[in-house]
Amino acid sequence: MAKFFLPLLLAFAGLLPTGASQAADPFRSAKPASGVLAQPQFLPVGEAYRLRASVQDGRVLLEWDIAPGYYLYRDQFLVKALTGSEARPLAFDLIAGEARRIYDEYYEKELEVFYERVQLRAALPVAAPPPVTLAVTSQGCADAGLCYPPHIQYLEVD
């Protein structure tokens, strides 16, 4: 009995040596924890939504590559040109991306979202000398339940 009781007491006290065999520690499991205690691993926002920009004919093309299991809200895009102390919103067109409708529990309504990829095109301000700094706002969520706050990325374009 003492042979079983001592490892049991040490296990409760957290004093079992790290080299102790599994047989000596009746509470140690060979399997990793699962079920209720397992938490999904979420990507950092910059990895979940990779943004790149290019300029063609006075217009900027903004392209997001969206990681599998993540999406961006259609109504949460905003593009602003920063000139001096002014931030001027730019009109843009959604030019590519497959919009899907989902029921969003937070907003309590159906919304359009983009999976995989989305592209926007915005006219650059003519009066601003190059390079122009853009503040690009987007917001998205993971299917597994995490929603990111609105994310602003700053890009300098010629």
Contacts in CASP RR format, 6 or more apart in sequence:
PFRMAT RR
TARGET T0000
AUTHOR 0000-0000-0000
METHOD contacts of the structure
MODEL  1
MAKFFLPLLLAFAGLLPTGASQAADPFRSAKPASGVLAQPQFLPVGEAYR
LRASVQDGRVLLEWDIAPGYYLYRDQFLVKALTGSEARPLAFDLIAGEAR
RIYDEYYEKELEVFYERVQLRAALPVAAPPPVTLAVTSQGCADAGLCYPP
HIQYLEVD
7 16 0 8 1.000
7 20 0 8 1.000
7 24 0 8 1.000
7 25 0 8 1.000
7 26 0 8 1.000
8 26 0 8 1.000
10 16 0 8 1.000
11 25 0 8 1.000
11 26 0 8 1.000
11 27 0 8 1.000
11 28 0 8 1.000
16 24 0 8 1.000
16 25 0 8 1.000
22 28 0 8 1.000
22 30 0 8 1.000
40 142 0 8 1.000
40 144 0 8 1.000
40 145 0 8 1.000
40 146 0 8 1.000
42 48 0 8 1.000
42 142 0 8 1.000
42 144 0 8 1.000
42 146 0 8 1.000
43 67 0 8 1.000
43 70 0 8 1.000
43 142 0 8 1.000
45 148 0 8 1.000
45 151 0 8 1.000
46 151 0 8 1.000
47 67 0 8 1.000
48 66 0 8 1.000
48 67 0 8 1.000
48 70 0 8 1.000
48 140 0 8 1.000
48 142 0 8 1.000
48 148 0 8 1.000
49 64 0 8 1.000
49 65 0 8 1.000
49 66 0 8 1.000
49 67 0 8 1.000
49 70 0 8 1.000
49 72 0 8 1.000
49 138 0 8 1.000
49 140 0 8 1.000
49 151 0 8 1.000
50 64 0 8 1.000
50 65 0 8 1.000
50 66 0 8 1.000
50 67 0 8 1.000
51 62 0 8 1.000
51 63 0 8 1.000
51 64 0 8 1.000
51 136 0 8 1.000
51 138 0 8 1.000
51 153 0 8 1.000
51 155 0 8 1.000
52 62 0 8 1.000
52 63 0 8 1.000
52 65 0 8 1.000
53 60 0 8 1.000
53 61 0 8 1.000
53 62 0 8 1.000
53 63 0 8 1.000
53 134 0 8 1.000
53 136 0 8 1.000
53 155 0 8 1.000
53 157 0 8 1.000
54 60 0 8 1.000
54 61 0 8 1.000
54 63 0 8 1.000
55 61 0 8 1.000
55 124 0 8 1.000
55 157 0 8 1.000
55 158 0 8 1.000
58 123 0 8 1.000
58 124 0 8 1.000
59 121 0 8 1.000
59 122 0 8 1.000
59 123 0 8 1.000
59 124 0 8 1.000
60 79 0 8 1.000
60 121 0 8 1.000
60 122 0 8 1.000
60 124 0 8 1.000
60 134 0 8 1.000
60 157 0 8 1.000
61 95 0 8 1.000
61 119 0 8 1.000
61 120 0 8 1.000
61 121 0 8 1.000
62 79 0 8 1.000
62 92 0 8 1.000
62 119 0 8 1.000
62 120 0 8 1.000
62 121 0 8 1.000
62 122 0 8 1.000
62 136 0 8 1.000
63 117 0 8 1.000
63 118 0 8 1.000
63 119 0 8 1.000
64 72 0 8 1.000
64 114 0 8 1.000
64 117 0 8 1.000
64 118 0 8 1.000
64 119 0 8 1.000
64 138 0 8 1.000
65 116 0 8 1.000
65 117 0 8 1.000
66 72 0 8 1.000
66 114 0 8 1.000
66 115 0 8 1.000
66 116 0 8 1.000
66 117 0 8 1.000
66 118 0 8 1.000
68 116 0 8 1.000
69 115 0 8 1.000
69 142 0 8 1.000
69 143 0 8 1.000
69 144 0 8 1.000
70 115 0 8 1.000
70 140 0 8 1.000
70 141 0 8 1.000
70 142 0 8 1.000
70 143 0 8 1.000
71 100 0 8 1.000
71 102 0 8 1.000
71 113 0 8 1.000
71 114 0 8 1.000
71 115 0 8 1.000
71 140 0 8 1.000
71 141 0 8 1.000
71 143 0 8 1.000
72 113 0 8 1.000
72 114 0 8 1.000
72 118 0 8 1.000
72 138 0 8 1.000
72 139 0 8 1.000
72 140 0 8 1.000
73 111 0 8 1.000
73 112 0 8 1.000
73 113 0 8 1.000
73 138 0 8 1.000
73 139 0 8 1.000
73 140 0 8 1.000
73 141 0 8 1.000
74 94 0 8 1.000
74 99 0 8 1.000
74 111 0 8 1.000
74 112 0 8 1.000
74 113 0 8 1.000
74 114 0 8 1.000
75 111 0 8 1.000
75 112 0 8 1.000
76 137 0 8 1.000
76 138 0 8 1.000
76 139 0 8 1.000
76 140 0 8 1.000
76 150 0 8 1.000
77 92 0 8 1.000
77 94 0 8 1.000
77 120 0 8 1.000
77 136 0 8 1.000
77 137 0 8 1.000
77 138 0 8 1.000
78 89 0 8 1.000
78 135 0 8 1.000
78 136 0 8 1.000
78 137 0 8 1.000
79 89 0 8 1.000
79 90 0 8 1.000
79 92 0 8 1.000
79 120 0 8 1.000
79 122 0 8 1.000
79 134 0 8 1.000
79 135 0 8 1.000
79 136 0 8 1.000
79 137 0 8 1.000
80 87 0 8 1.000
80 88 0 8 1.000
80 89 0 8 1.000
80 90 0 8 1.000
80 134 0 8 1.000
80 135 0 8 1.000
80 136 0 8 1.000
80 137 0 8 1.000
81 87 0 8 1.000
81 88 0 8 1.000
81 90 0 8 1.000
81 124 0 8 1.000
81 125 0 8 1.000
81 128 0 8 1.000
81 132 0 8 1.000
81 133 0 8 1.000
81 134 0 8 1.000
82 132 0 8 1.000
82 133 0 8 1.000
82 134 0 8 1.000
82 135 0 8 1.000
82 154 0 8 1.000
83 125 0 8 1.000
83 127 0 8 1.000
83 128 0 8 1.000
83 132 0 8 1.000
83 133 0 8 1.000
87 135 0 8 1.000
88 125 0 8 1.000
90 122 0 8 1.000
90 123 0 8 1.000
90 124 0 8 1.000
90 125 0 8 1.000
90 134 0 8 1.000
91 122 0 8 1.000
91 123 0 8 1.000
92 120 0 8 1.000
92 121 0 8 1.000
92 122 0 8 1.000
93 120 0 8 1.000
93 121 0 8 1.000
93 122 0 8 1.000
94 118 0 8 1.000
94 119 0 8 1.000
94 120 0 8 1.000
95 119 0 8 1.000
95 120 0 8 1.000
95 121 0 8 1.000
96 117 0 8 1.000
96 118 0 8 1.000
96 119 0 8 1.000
97 114 0 8 1.000
97 116 0 8 1.000
97 117 0 8 1.000
97 118 0 8 1.000
97 119 0 8 1.000
98 114 0 8 1.000
98 115 0 8 1.000
98 116 0 8 1.000
99 112 0 8 1.000
99 113 0 8 1.000
99 114 0 8 1.000
100 112 0 8 1.000
100 113 0 8 1.000
100 114 0 8 1.000
100 115 0 8 1.000
101 110 0 8 1.000
101 111 0 8 1.000
101 112 0 8 1.000
101 113 0 8 1.000
102 110 0 8 1.000
102 111 0 8 1.000
102 113 0 8 1.000
103 109 0 8 1.000
103 110 0 8 1.000
104 110 0 8 1.000
104 111 0 8 1.000
106 147 0 8 1.000
113 140 0 8 1.000
113 141 0 8 1.000
122 134 0 8 1.000
124 132 0 8 1.000
124 157 0 8 1.000
125 132 0 8 1.000
130 157 0 8 1.000
130 158 0 8 1.000
131 156 0 8 1.000
131 157 0 8 1.000
131 158 0 8 1.000
132 156 0 8 1.000
132 157 0 8 1.000
132 158 0 8 1.000
133 154 0 8 1.000
133 155 0 8 1.000
133 156 0 8 1.000
134 154 0 8 1.000
134 155 0 8 1.000
134 156 0 8 1.000
134 157 0 8 1.000
135 152 0 8 1.000
135 153 0 8 1.000
135 154 0 8 1.000
136 152 0 8 1.000
136 153 0 8 1.000
136 154 0 8 1.000
136 155 0 8 1.000
137 150 0 8 1.000
137 151 0 8 1.000
137 152 0 8 1.000
138 150 0 8 1.000
138 151 0 8 1.000
138 153 0 8 1.000
139 147 0 8 1.000
139 148 0 8 1.000
139 149 0 8 1.000
139 150 0 8 1.000
139 151 0 8 1.000
140 147 0 8 1.000
140 148 0 8 1.000
140 151 0 8 1.000
141 147 0 8 1.000
141 148 0 8 1.000
END
